[in-house]
């Protein structure tokens, strides 16, 4: 079942065929609650615990008949953890190299294979510590469980817990096969904003945010969105050439 999207604006009760055609082919749902301390019309923020397994449901939005152009049963999804702040995006390579040096043998992102459902050929490149990839069949149930091992304060200037940690993004890019059988034809991208805490820190932060909101007046509360039970990854538009460069396709 496709979960209801958070609604930020008045929407038509019925989708016209024209609008239905504009539906993104897939929807990705991170199965953990969003922070209640996010203002209306701002992007959601979700807190994760370091090393904990979190489910991402991979759902197809359209009728299966519309996937006939896939010319293959499977699609490939690549999940990455990247920086949200532009300042850090510019130095991403150096930041990740620094992390690798300080945490030898560790990965930034892992896939929990025993818990995952409906995914095939999962891979984690030894050189891309922040990336995992796998194949899945859009006509069947698919869930990837991910673990993020870096914490948000590791990329702050003094790298200690007293500072406000940097936000990351969980980004998913999905591809279909080209005529040569390579998964290089871009179908869809979406992402969400996260912060990662030491074990149990995410639960404490969520509780603190909830208590902070409870103290606000009714009028103040109206400026904030509710905490949604799950986190919907929102669409990102990427130029294929940029993707090719990033993934060396």
Buried (B, 14 or more C-beta within 10 A) or exposed (E): EEBEEBEEEEEEEEEEEEEEEEBBBBBBBBBBBBBBBBEEEEBBBBBBBBEBBBBBBBBBBBEEEBBEEBEBEBBBBBBBBBBBEEEBEEEEEEBBEEBBEEBEEEBBBBBBEEBBBBBEEBEBEEEBBBBBBBBBBBEEEBBBBBBBBBBBBBBBEEEEEEEEBBBBBBBBBBBBBEEEEEBBBBBBBBBBBBBBBBEEBBEEBBEEBBEEBEEEEEEEEEEBBEBBEBBBBBEBEBEEEEBEEBBEB
